[in-house]
């Protein structure tokens, strides 16, 4: 290996020989089998935007004591997870650009070690990001359905334990993955984890939307304002669609890629799909850009603090 490659362990199946893969690609035909070459500059730009956004979120939450609550701590951890995606992507892209232009010359063995470290960072950030998205959904669920008991259920101590557990599990799982990545059971665990988070968020958010819709219907029937009910209902449906849609669009292709690696590593059409792996990584980085807009910047208090942070009024 002479160059760094983002998540090289997942780029293509390890149980299919190079000859078989090239034959399968040739046999599949079609322009779409050529794959997609994403410029390094795009990775660099998106990584920088995501890094700045999430740094602002972390700085705002740390600055404003009114935001020192479990919900915002979870959002802060999500921002840190997204920052890990950005930092690992930026580091790798910079190394690739420097090596391509002959500015940096590194021995092949060192490059392999760098690949392992960066892959571990990316895997850890993937697991932690998915975990905190699920934790935020559970926190919101408790806020709505157990509003009077929320502060006794989600205490600061339990929030800290939850955050520490997620970070520990993410670190351990990424280490195990890098060590045993050739085992399909590892990929199946990762795919199962994604499906679990998708179903968890789907069930919780739909249940929350159904409750809000029921309350709005009750209020509308008492006050006889059906237009307000329909407008609020539509707004809630749009919010739910955005939350779940962004999650599925950004993460779905990457995990579908993993499913194909396990189920059809030598199939011609699957092999063609593997050529778009860089696009799937771009979508994950885009998710890091969009997360602050969905989970953080919608808070008026946080937006006010962000303005103070940007204007350096500490």
C-alpha contacts under 8 A as a table, 3 or more apart, distances in Angstrom:
res1	aa1	res2	aa2	distance
1	X	4	X	7.64
1	X	108	X	6.42
1	X	111	X	7.74
1	X	112	X	7.43
2	X	108	X	6.04
2	X	111	X	7.43
3	X	96	X	6.63
3	X	99	X	7.57
3	X	111	X	7.26
4	X	92	X	6.88
4	X	95	X	7.64
4	X	96	X	6.18
4	X	111	X	6.74
4	X	112	X	7.99
4	X	115	X	6.31
5	X	8	X	5.19
5	X	92	X	7.92
5	X	115	X	7.30
6	X	11	X	7.87
6	X	89	X	7.72
6	X	92	X	7.35
6	X	115	X	7.87
6	X	119	X	7.16
6	X	278	X	7.92
7	X	10	X	5.69
7	X	11	X	6.35
7	X	115	X	7.76
7	X	118	X	7.86
7	X	119	X	5.25
7	X	122	X	7.51
8	X	11	X	5.05
8	X	12	X	7.65
8	X	115	X	7.65
8	X	119	X	7.64
9	X	12	X	7.24
9	X	14	X	7.95
9	X	119	X	7.89
9	X	181	X	7.05
10	X	13	X	6.96
10	X	258	X	7.32
11	X	274	X	6.79
11	X	277	X	6.23
12	X	261	X	7.09
12	X	274	X	6.17
13	X	16	X	5.82
13	X	261	X	5.43
13	X	262	X	7.95
13	X	265	X	5.69
14	X	17	X	7.48
14	X	182	X	6.79
15	X	265	X	7.18
16	X	20	X	6.44
16	X	21	X	6.59
16	X	265	X	6.33
16	X	266	X	6.14
17	X	20	X	5.27
17	X	21	X	6.28
18	X	21	X	5.11
18	X	22	X	6.25
19	X	22	X	5.27
19	X	23	X	6.12
20	X	23	X	5.13
20	X	24	X	6.01
20	X	266	X	6.91
21	X	24	X	5.07
21	X	25	X	6.12
21	X	266	X	6.38
21	X	268	X	7.83
21	X	271	X	6.63
22	X	25	X	5.04
22	X	26	X	6.11
23	X	26	X	5.09
23	X	27	X	6.00
24	X	27	X	5.01
24	X	28	X	6.11
24	X	266	X	6.80
24	X	267	X	6.67
24	X	268	X	4.42
24	X	269	X	7.94
24	X	271	X	6.75
25	X	28	X	5.27
25	X	29	X	6.77
25	X	33	X	6.55
25	X	268	X	5.57
25	X	269	X	7.64
25	X	271	X	6.13
25	X	272	X	6.03
26	X	29	X	5.65
27	X	268	X	6.61
28	X	33	X	7.21
28	X	268	X	5.12
28	X	269	X	6.15
28	X	272	X	7.48
29	X	33	X	6.46
30	X	33	X	5.77
30	X	34	X	7.83
31	X	34	X	5.72
32	X	35	X	6.13
32	X	272	X	7.24
33	X	269	X	7.96
33	X	272	X	4.53
33	X	273	X	7.27
33	X	275	X	7.03
34	X	272	X	7.24
34	X	275	X	6.92
35	X	272	X	6.72
35	X	273	X	7.47
35	X	274	X	7.64
35	X	275	X	4.11
35	X	276	X	5.11
36	X	275	X	6.37
36	X	276	X	5.29
36	X	278	X	7.13
36	X	279	X	7.10
37	X	278	X	7.30
38	X	42	X	7.06
38	X	43	X	7.84
38	X	278	X	6.34
38	X	279	X	7.04
39	X	42	X	5.51
39	X	43	X	7.04
40	X	43	X	5.18
40	X	44	X	6.20
40	X	93	X	6.12
40	X	97	X	7.35
41	X	44	X	4.91
41	X	45	X	6.04
42	X	45	X	5.13
42	X	46	X	6.13
43	X	46	X	5.44
43	X	47	X	5.94
43	X	89	X	7.02
43	X	90	X	7.37
43	X	93	X	6.93
43	X	282	X	6.94
44	X	47	X	5.13
44	X	48	X	6.18
44	X	89	X	7.39
44	X	90	X	5.71
44	X	93	X	6.35
44	X	94	X	7.71
45	X	48	X	5.22
45	X	49	X	6.29
46	X	49	X	5.14
46	X	50	X	6.08
46	X	86	X	7.96
46	X	285	X	6.75
46	X	286	X	7.01
46	X	289	X	7.49
47	X	50	X	5.19
47	X	51	X	6.01
47	X	85	X	7.85
47	X	86	X	4.56
47	X	87	X	7.14
47	X	89	X	6.40
47	X	90	X	5.89
47	X	285	X	6.82
48	X	51	X	5.04
48	X	52	X	6.17
48	X	86	X	6.95
48	X	90	X	7.34
49	X	52	X	5.33
49	X	53	X	6.15
49	X	289	X	6.81
50	X	53	X	5.16
50	X	54	X	6.09
50	X	82	X	7.40
50	X	83	X	6.94
50	X	86	X	6.23
50	X	285	X	7.45
50	X	286	X	7.84
50	X	288	X	5.80
50	X	289	X	4.62
51	X	54	X	5.42
51	X	55	X	5.98
51	X	82	X	7.72
51	X	83	X	5.36
51	X	86	X	5.64
51	X	87	X	7.13
52	X	55	X	5.13
52	X	56	X	6.24
53	X	56	X	5.30
53	X	57	X	6.50
53	X	289	X	7.06
53	X	292	X	6.93
54	X	57	X	4.95
54	X	58	X	6.26
54	X	79	X	5.00
54	X	80	X	6.96
54	X	82	X	7.05
54	X	83	X	6.22
54	X	289	X	7.99
54	X	292	X	6.66
55	X	58	X	5.18
55	X	59	X	6.06
55	X	79	X	7.47
55	X	80	X	7.91
55	X	83	X	7.45
56	X	59	X	5.07
56	X	60	X	6.00
56	X	306	X	6.62
56	X	309	X	7.42
56	X	310	X	7.98
57	X	60	X	5.22
57	X	61	X	6.24
57	X	76	X	6.80
57	X	79	X	6.82
57	X	292	X	7.19
57	X	296	X	6.98
57	X	302	X	7.95
57	X	306	X	7.31
58	X	61	X	5.29
58	X	62	X	6.16
58	X	76	X	5.44
58	X	79	X	6.70
58	X	80	X	7.42
59	X	62	X	5.22
59	X	63	X	6.03
59	X	309	X	7.31
60	X	63	X	5.11
60	X	64	X	6.20
60	X	302	X	6.53
60	X	305	X	5.52
60	X	306	X	5.48
60	X	309	X	6.54
61	X	64	X	5.60
61	X	65	X	7.59
61	X	67	X	5.56
61	X	68	X	6.86
61	X	72	X	6.92
61	X	73	X	7.72
61	X	76	X	6.94
61	X	302	X	7.19
62	X	65	X	7.24
62	X	67	X	7.71
62	X	68	X	7.43
63	X	305	X	7.66
64	X	67	X	5.55
64	X	68	X	7.17
64	X	305	X	6.73
65	X	68	X	5.15
66	X	69	X	7.57
67	X	72	X	5.94
67	X	301	X	7.92
67	X	302	X	7.50
68	X	72	X	6.52
68	X	73	X	6.77
69	X	72	X	5.54
69	X	73	X	6.11
69	X	156	X	7.39
70	X	73	X	4.94
70	X	74	X	6.17
70	X	154	X	7.14
70	X	155	X	7.48
70	X	156	X	6.22
70	X	159	X	5.75
71	X	74	X	5.29
71	X	75	X	6.44
71	X	136	X	6.97
71	X	139	X	6.73
72	X	75	X	4.83
72	X	76	X	5.97
73	X	76	X	4.88
73	X	77	X	6.21
73	X	159	X	7.99
74	X	77	X	5.05
74	X	78	X	6.22
74	X	132	X	6.51
74	X	135	X	7.28
74	X	136	X	6.38
74	X	163	X	7.35
75	X	78	X	4.97
75	X	79	X	6.22
75	X	132	X	7.69
75	X	136	X	7.26
75	X	295	X	6.81
75	X	296	X	6.82
76	X	79	X	5.00
76	X	80	X	6.27
77	X	80	X	4.94
77	X	81	X	6.17
77	X	132	X	7.10
77	X	163	X	7.51
78	X	81	X	5.03
78	X	82	X	6.22
78	X	128	X	7.54
78	X	129	X	5.71
78	X	132	X	5.66
78	X	133	X	7.14
79	X	82	X	5.05
79	X	83	X	6.07
79	X	288	X	7.87
79	X	291	X	7.82
79	X	292	X	7.20
80	X	83	X	4.84
80	X	84	X	6.30
81	X	84	X	5.12
81	X	85	X	6.65
81	X	125	X	5.04
81	X	126	X	7.61
81	X	128	X	6.07
81	X	129	X	5.39
82	X	85	X	5.08
82	X	86	X	6.37
82	X	125	X	6.77
82	X	129	X	6.66
82	X	285	X	7.97
82	X	288	X	5.02
83	X	86	X	4.90
83	X	87	X	5.95
83	X	288	X	7.64
84	X	87	X	5.10
84	X	88	X	5.99
84	X	121	X	6.82
84	X	122	X	7.07
84	X	125	X	5.76
85	X	88	X	5.47
85	X	89	X	6.04
85	X	121	X	7.48
85	X	122	X	5.73
85	X	125	X	5.87
85	X	126	X	7.58
85	X	285	X	6.90
85	X	288	X	7.54
86	X	89	X	5.08
86	X	90	X	5.95
86	X	285	X	7.01
86	X	288	X	7.74
87	X	90	X	5.05
87	X	91	X	6.01
88	X	91	X	5.17
88	X	92	X	6.11
88	X	118	X	5.82
88	X	121	X	6.47
88	X	122	X	6.48
89	X	92	X	5.25
89	X	93	X	6.00
90	X	93	X	5.14
90	X	94	X	6.00
91	X	94	X	5.30
91	X	95	X	6.26
92	X	95	X	5.19
92	X	96	X	6.17
92	X	118	X	7.29
93	X	96	X	5.03
93	X	97	X	6.16
94	X	97	X	5.15
94	X	98	X	6.10
95	X	98	X	5.14
95	X	99	X	6.09
95	X	104	X	7.64
96	X	99	X	5.19
96	X	100	X	5.99
97	X	100	X	5.09
97	X	101	X	6.24
98	X	101	X	5.35
98	X	102	X	6.25
98	X	103	X	5.13
98	X	104	X	5.33
99	X	102	X	4.99
99	X	103	X	5.93
99	X	104	X	4.90
99	X	105	X	6.17
99	X	106	X	7.99
100	X	103	X	7.73
101	X	104	X	7.79
102	X	105	X	6.65
106	X	110	X	6.61
106	X	111	X	6.64
107	X	110	X	5.39
107	X	111	X	6.41
108	X	111	X	5.01
108	X	112	X	6.36
109	X	112	X	5.15
109	X	113	X	6.50
110	X	113	X	5.11
110	X	114	X	6.17
111	X	114	X	4.97
111	X	115	X	6.06
112	X	115	X	4.98
112	X	116	X	6.30
113	X	116	X	5.10
113	X	117	X	6.31
114	X	117	X	5.14
114	X	118	X	6.10
115	X	118	X	5.22
115	X	119	X	5.86
116	X	119	X	5.10
116	X	120	X	6.02
116	X	178	X	6.95
117	X	120	X	5.10
117	X	121	X	6.27
118	X	121	X	5.00
118	X	122	X	6.17
119	X	122	X	5.08
119	X	123	X	6.03
119	X	178	X	7.52
120	X	123	X	5.10
120	X	124	X	5.97
120	X	174	X	5.40
120	X	175	X	6.40
120	X	178	X	6.49
121	X	124	X	5.12
121	X	125	X	6.09
121	X	174	X	7.63
122	X	125	X	5.10
122	X	126	X	6.08
123	X	126	X	5.05
123	X	127	X	6.27
123	X	170	X	7.90
123	X	174	X	5.32
124	X	127	X	5.30
124	X	128	X	6.07
124	X	170	X	4.93
124	X	171	X	5.59
124	X	173	X	7.30
124	X	174	X	5.14
125	X	128	X	5.08
125	X	129	X	5.78
125	X	170	X	7.39
126	X	129	X	5.24
126	X	130	X	6.23
127	X	130	X	5.32
127	X	131	X	6.07
127	X	170	X	5.54
127	X	174	X	7.97
128	X	131	X	4.92
128	X	132	X	6.06
128	X	166	X	6.28
128	X	167	X	6.45
128	X	170	X	5.58
129	X	132	X	5.31
129	X	133	X	6.17
130	X	133	X	5.17
130	X	134	X	6.39
130	X	194	X	7.36
130	X	197	X	6.94
131	X	134	X	5.16
131	X	135	X	6.17
131	X	166	X	6.75
131	X	197	X	7.49
132	X	135	X	4.68
132	X	136	X	5.95
132	X	166	X	7.71
133	X	136	X	5.25
133	X	137	X	6.35
134	X	137	X	5.07
134	X	138	X	6.29
134	X	197	X	6.03
134	X	200	X	7.04
134	X	201	X	6.27
135	X	138	X	5.09
135	X	139	X	6.08
136	X	139	X	4.97
136	X	140	X	6.15
137	X	140	X	5.20
137	X	141	X	6.17
137	X	201	X	6.15
137	X	204	X	6.77
137	X	205	X	7.13
138	X	141	X	4.93
138	X	142	X	6.25
138	X	204	X	7.17
139	X	142	X	5.21
139	X	143	X	6.18
139	X	154	X	7.81
140	X	143	X	4.91
140	X	144	X	6.34
141	X	144	X	5.33
141	X	145	X	6.06
141	X	146	X	7.87
141	X	204	X	6.47
141	X	205	X	7.64
141	X	208	X	6.61
142	X	145	X	5.32
142	X	146	X	5.08
142	X	147	X	6.72
142	X	150	X	6.31
143	X	146	X	5.72
143	X	147	X	4.87
143	X	150	X	5.85
144	X	147	X	5.42
144	X	208	X	7.22
146	X	149	X	5.37
146	X	150	X	5.65
147	X	150	X	5.10
148	X	151	X	7.68
149	X	152	X	5.35
149	X	153	X	6.08
150	X	153	X	5.09
150	X	154	X	5.75
151	X	154	X	5.33
151	X	155	X	5.69
152	X	155	X	5.78
154	X	158	X	6.14
154	X	159	X	6.42
155	X	158	X	5.26
155	X	159	X	6.21
156	X	159	X	4.99
156	X	160	X	6.18
157	X	160	X	5.18
157	X	161	X	6.25
158	X	161	X	5.01
158	X	162	X	6.03
159	X	162	X	5.03
159	X	163	X	6.18
160	X	163	X	5.14
160	X	164	X	6.06
161	X	164	X	5.15
161	X	165	X	5.98
162	X	165	X	5.14
162	X	166	X	6.23
163	X	166	X	5.21
163	X	167	X	6.33
164	X	167	X	5.25
164	X	168	X	6.08
165	X	168	X	5.12
165	X	169	X	5.96
166	X	169	X	5.16
166	X	170	X	6.00
167	X	170	X	5.08
167	X	171	X	6.18
168	X	171	X	5.23
168	X	172	X	6.18
169	X	172	X	5.19
169	X	173	X	5.90
170	X	173	X	5.23
170	X	174	X	6.05
171	X	174	X	5.33
171	X	175	X	6.24
172	X	175	X	5.18
172	X	176	X	6.19
173	X	176	X	5.06
173	X	177	X	6.04
174	X	177	X	4.99
174	X	178	X	6.22
175	X	178	X	5.28
175	X	179	X	6.25
176	X	179	X	5.11
176	X	180	X	5.98
176	X	181	X	7.79
177	X	180	X	5.26
177	X	181	X	4.99
177	X	186	X	6.41
178	X	181	X	5.40
180	X	183	X	5.77
180	X	186	X	7.14
181	X	184	X	7.56
181	X	186	X	6.49
181	X	187	X	7.51
183	X	186	X	5.70
183	X	187	X	7.27
184	X	187	X	5.18
184	X	188	X	6.18
184	X	262	X	6.35
185	X	188	X	4.95
185	X	189	X	6.17
186	X	189	X	5.16
186	X	190	X	6.42
187	X	190	X	5.03
187	X	191	X	6.14
187	X	258	X	6.80
187	X	262	X	7.50
188	X	191	X	5.02
188	X	192	X	5.93
188	X	259	X	7.84
188	X	262	X	7.83
189	X	192	X	5.01
189	X	193	X	6.06
190	X	193	X	5.07
190	X	194	X	6.39
191	X	194	X	5.18
191	X	195	X	6.30
191	X	255	X	6.20
191	X	258	X	7.15
191	X	259	X	7.12
192	X	195	X	5.10
192	X	196	X	6.04
193	X	196	X	5.06
193	X	197	X	6.26
194	X	197	X	5.20
194	X	198	X	6.15
194	X	255	X	7.48
195	X	198	X	5.01
195	X	199	X	6.11
196	X	199	X	5.26
196	X	200	X	5.97
197	X	200	X	4.97
197	X	201	X	6.05
198	X	201	X	5.36
198	X	202	X	6.05
198	X	248	X	7.71
199	X	202	X	4.97
199	X	203	X	6.04
200	X	203	X	5.36
200	X	204	X	6.11
201	X	204	X	5.22
201	X	205	X	5.84
201	X	244	X	7.55
202	X	205	X	5.53
202	X	206	X	5.97
202	X	244	X	6.97
203	X	206	X	5.36
203	X	207	X	6.03
204	X	207	X	5.17
204	X	208	X	6.15
205	X	208	X	4.99
205	X	209	X	6.05
205	X	240	X	6.78
206	X	209	X	5.00
206	X	210	X	6.03
206	X	240	X	7.49
207	X	210	X	5.04
207	X	211	X	6.27
208	X	211	X	5.19
208	X	212	X	6.24
209	X	212	X	5.09
209	X	213	X	5.99
209	X	236	X	6.58
209	X	237	X	7.36
209	X	240	X	7.50
210	X	213	X	5.03
210	X	214	X	6.13
211	X	214	X	5.03
211	X	215	X	6.27
212	X	215	X	5.15
212	X	216	X	6.14
213	X	216	X	5.09
213	X	217	X	6.12
213	X	233	X	6.03
214	X	217	X	5.11
214	X	218	X	6.32
215	X	218	X	5.11
215	X	219	X	6.25
216	X	219	X	5.09
216	X	220	X	5.92
216	X	229	X	5.73
216	X	232	X	7.58
216	X	233	X	7.65
217	X	220	X	5.02
217	X	221	X	6.07
217	X	229	X	6.26
218	X	221	X	5.26
218	X	222	X	6.35
219	X	222	X	5.22
219	X	223	X	6.04
219	X	224	X	7.98
220	X	223	X	5.19
220	X	224	X	5.21
220	X	225	X	5.02
220	X	226	X	5.58
220	X	228	X	7.22
220	X	229	X	5.79
221	X	224	X	5.04
221	X	225	X	7.11
221	X	226	X	7.34
225	X	228	X	5.57
225	X	229	X	6.70
226	X	229	X	4.99
226	X	230	X	6.20
227	X	230	X	5.17
227	X	231	X	6.13
228	X	231	X	5.15
228	X	232	X	6.08
229	X	232	X	5.25
229	X	233	X	5.94
230	X	233	X	5.02
230	X	234	X	6.04
231	X	234	X	5.15
231	X	235	X	6.17
232	X	235	X	5.00
232	X	236	X	6.14
233	X	236	X	5.15
233	X	237	X	6.19
234	X	237	X	5.06
234	X	238	X	6.15
235	X	238	X	5.12
235	X	239	X	6.23
236	X	239	X	5.11
236	X	240	X	6.16
237	X	240	X	5.10
237	X	241	X	6.06
238	X	241	X	5.03
238	X	242	X	6.15
239	X	242	X	5.13
239	X	243	X	6.23
240	X	243	X	5.18
240	X	244	X	6.23
241	X	244	X	5.44
241	X	245	X	5.43
242	X	245	X	5.03
242	X	246	X	5.77
243	X	246	X	5.65
243	X	247	X	6.36
243	X	294	X	7.41
244	X	247	X	5.08
244	X	248	X	6.11
245	X	248	X	5.24
245	X	249	X	5.94
246	X	249	X	5.22
246	X	250	X	5.88
246	X	287	X	7.30
247	X	250	X	5.51
247	X	251	X	5.98
247	X	252	X	7.64
247	X	287	X	7.57
248	X	251	X	5.40
248	X	252	X	4.90
249	X	252	X	5.51
249	X	253	X	7.07
249	X	283	X	7.66
250	X	253	X	7.11
250	X	254	X	7.94
250	X	280	X	7.59
250	X	283	X	4.82
250	X	284	X	5.35
250	X	286	X	7.17
250	X	287	X	5.77
251	X	254	X	5.62
251	X	255	X	6.56
251	X	280	X	7.79
251	X	283	X	7.17
251	X	284	X	6.13
252	X	255	X	5.39
252	X	256	X	6.02
253	X	256	X	4.92
253	X	257	X	6.07
253	X	280	X	5.91
254	X	257	X	5.10
254	X	258	X	6.61
254	X	277	X	7.44
254	X	280	X	5.25
254	X	281	X	7.22
255	X	258	X	4.89
255	X	259	X	6.27
256	X	259	X	4.94
256	X	260	X	6.29
257	X	260	X	5.22
257	X	261	X	6.35
257	X	273	X	7.40
257	X	274	X	6.74
257	X	277	X	7.63
258	X	261	X	5.04
258	X	262	X	6.51
259	X	262	X	5.27
259	X	263	X	6.09
260	X	263	X	5.01
260	X	264	X	5.28
260	X	265	X	6.37
260	X	270	X	6.26
261	X	264	X	5.97
261	X	265	X	4.85
261	X	270	X	7.93
262	X	265	X	6.45
264	X	267	X	5.34
264	X	270	X	6.39
265	X	270	X	6.69
265	X	271	X	6.86
266	X	270	X	7.09
266	X	271	X	6.44
267	X	270	X	5.24
267	X	271	X	6.09
268	X	271	X	5.07
268	X	272	X	6.35
269	X	272	X	5.04
269	X	273	X	6.35
270	X	273	X	4.98
270	X	274	X	6.41
271	X	274	X	5.15
271	X	275	X	6.99
272	X	275	X	5.48
272	X	276	X	7.71
273	X	276	X	5.78
273	X	277	X	7.66
274	X	277	X	5.61
275	X	278	X	7.78
276	X	279	X	5.39
276	X	280	X	6.81
277	X	280	X	5.14
277	X	281	X	6.49
278	X	281	X	5.04
278	X	282	X	6.25
279	X	282	X	4.97
279	X	283	X	6.37
280	X	283	X	5.09
280	X	284	X	6.47
281	X	284	X	5.09
281	X	285	X	6.34
282	X	285	X	5.09
282	X	286	X	6.08
283	X	286	X	4.85
283	X	287	X	6.21
284	X	287	X	5.01
284	X	288	X	6.63
285	X	288	X	5.04
285	X	289	X	6.57
286	X	289	X	4.93
286	X	290	X	6.19
287	X	290	X	4.99
287	X	291	X	5.88
288	X	291	X	5.42
288	X	292	X	7.52
289	X	292	X	6.66
289	X	293	X	7.69
290	X	293	X	5.28
290	X	294	X	6.47
291	X	294	X	5.19
291	X	295	X	5.89
291	X	296	X	7.54
292	X	295	X	5.36
292	X	296	X	4.80
292	X	297	X	5.88
293	X	296	X	5.95
293	X	297	X	5.04
293	X	298	X	6.65
294	X	297	X	6.72
294	X	298	X	6.54
295	X	298	X	6.60
296	X	299	X	6.00
296	X	302	X	7.01
297	X	300	X	7.44
297	X	302	X	6.49
297	X	303	X	5.75
298	X	302	X	7.88
298	X	303	X	7.41
299	X	302	X	5.22
299	X	303	X	6.15
300	X	303	X	5.05
300	X	304	X	6.18
301	X	304	X	5.21
301	X	305	X	6.34
302	X	305	X	5.03
302	X	306	X	6.03
303	X	306	X	4.93
303	X	307	X	6.32
304	X	307	X	5.24
304	X	308	X	6.56
305	X	308	X	5.01
305	X	309	X	6.16
306	X	309	X	4.90
306	X	310	X	6.06
307	X	310	X	5.13
307	X	311	X	6.07
308	X	311	X	5.08
308	X	312	X	5.98
308	X	313	X	5.20
308	X	314	X	7.09
309	X	312	X	4.92
309	X	313	X	6.21
309	X	314	X	6.83
310	X	313	X	7.84
